[in-house]
């Protein structure tokens, strides 16, 4: 079974990443919740068991 995680940026500009892995359907439901919360840059990314993505640096922070 493929696992998925999410990365996004909060409304206040803080980059975030999910702390848990989801199945595809649940990841899409979480994405819908983040859209409702007005998060931006939401991505569903495939992950391996035991691995999770790091939050992405805000644009222009380098």
C-alpha positions in Angstrom: 0.0 0.0 0.0 1.3 3.5 -0.9 1.4 6.1 1.9 1.1 9.8 1.4 1.9 12.9 3.4 1.1 16.6 2.9 3.1 19.8 2.8 1.6 23.2 2.9 2.0 26.8 4.0 -0.3 28.2 6.8 -2.2 31.4 6.3 0.5 33.2 8.4 3.2 32.0 6.0 4.6 29.1 8.2 5.7 26.1 6.1 4.2 22.8 7.5 4.4 19.1 6.8 2.1 16.3 8.1 3.3 14.4 11.1 1.5 11.2 9.9 1.2 9.3 6.7 -2.2 8.8 5.1 -3.8 6.5 2.5 -4.7 8.3 -0.7 -8.4 8.9 0.2 -7.6 10.3 3.6 -4.8 12.5 2.2 -7.3 14.0 -0.2 -9.7 14.6 2.7 -7.0 16.4 4.7 -6.1 18.4 1.6 -9.8 19.6 1.5 -9.5 20.6 5.2 -6.4 22.6 4.4 -8.1 24.3 1.5 -11.0 25.3 3.7 -8.4 26.7 6.2 -7.0 28.8 3.4 -3.6 27.1 3.4 -1.5 27.5 0.2 1.0 25.4 -1.7 -0.7 22.2 -0.6 0.9 19.1 -2.0 0.2 15.4 -1.5 3.5 13.6 -1.7 4.2 9.8 -1.7 6.2 8.6 1.2 7.8 5.3 2.3 6.8 3.7 5.6 8.7 5.5 8.4 9.5 8.6 6.3 7.8 11.9 6.3 8.5 15.1 4.3 10.2 18.2 5.8 8.4 21.5 5.7 9.4 23.5 2.6 11.3 26.8 3.2 9.2 29.9 2.4 9.8 31.4 -1.0 12.5 34.1 -0.9 14.0 32.9 2.4 17.3 31.8 0.8 
